[in-house]
C-alpha cells in the first residue's frame, strides 16, 4: 500500500468493520426472539450470551494471526 491508497484502505477497513458489527447485531437480535419463542426467555438469554462468548473467543483465537508489524516501506 502506498500513500495514495491509504485513504481508500482506511475507508474500506472502516466499512468492513461496520458491516461486521451490523451482522453480529443482526445475528443476536434475530436469534434471541427465535430462542425465546422455542425455549422461553429464561433459556434464551444464556444461549444468546453463549453465542456471543463463542464469537468473542474465536476472534481472540485468530488475533495472533494478524501481522505484528507494518510492512516495510517500499520507497
Secondary structure as GFF3:
##gff-version 3
##sequence-region A 1 75
A	DSSP	three_ten_helix	3	5	.	.	.	ID=ss1
A	DSSP	alpha_helix	6	39	.	.	.	ID=ss2
A	DSSP	alpha_helix	41	63	.	.	.	ID=ss3
###
